[in-house]
Amino acid sequence: MAVPSVSIYHRNYEQIRNLLRLIRLEAELTQTQLAERLGVGQSYVSKIERGESFVDLLIYVKWCEACSAAPGETLDRFLTRS
């Protein structure tokens, strides 16, 4: 069974990126501070927020936790918006 191809520019990815940026801002973290907590470079955080990189599930979970946001509740916020 083939997996459907979804563009990085798909509306749902844009909504996820916007939500991740929002929870970072709600946590009052800069991209650099979040990157340090994730163990990645600031440019990686920036690329995710700008839509230049896919959001991996494990990074999503770590991102939420680094921002003191429950991954499940954050997913619920996404699902109620889409």
N, C-alpha and C positions, 0 to 999 in steps of 0.2 A: 504494500500500500504506500503510495507516494505521499510525502509530507507537502502540504501546500506551501508555496513560496509567499512570504510576506515581506514587503519592502520595509526597510528601516524608516521610511517616511510615511508609513501607514498611520492613519489617524489614531489608532490605539497605542502605538509606540509613542506618538507625540504626547498623548494624555499621560502615559506612564512617566515619560521624561519630565513633564510639567509637574506631576505630583511629587516625584523624587526631589526636584528642585525646591518645591514648596516645603516639603518636610525638612530639607536642609536649612532653608531660611527660617522656618518656625523654630528650629533648634539653635538658631543664631550662630551657625557655623559658616565659615568661609569655605570655598572650594579647597583651599590648602589644608585647613583643619580637618575637613572630612577625609581628604586624601590620606593624611597621616593616620587617621583612625582605620582606614581601609587597607593601609599598606600599599598604596599605589601612588602614582604621580598625580599632581594637580591637573595636568593636561588630560589624563584619563577621565577624571570627573567632569571636566569641561566638555570633552568630546561626547560623553553620555548626555549631558544636559543640552548640547547643541544638536544632537541627533546624528553625530558622526560615528557612533559606536553603539552596538546592540547592548541591551541590559541583560546580562547573564543572571540566571535565577539566584545563584549564590551571592553575587554582588548585590542584587536587590535586597536579599535578606540582611547581609552585612551592612548595607547602606541604611536600611531602616533601623537596625539595632544601634548603629553609630549615632543616629539622630534621636535615639530614645523613643522610637516609634515602633509599635508592634507590627511585624510584617503582615499578619493576618488582617488587622484593622486597616492598614494602609491599602491592602488589596481590596477590602470591602469599599473603601473610599473610591478606588478606581472603578470597581464594578458598578457602583451607583451612579457614576458620571458617564459611563460609556453606554 
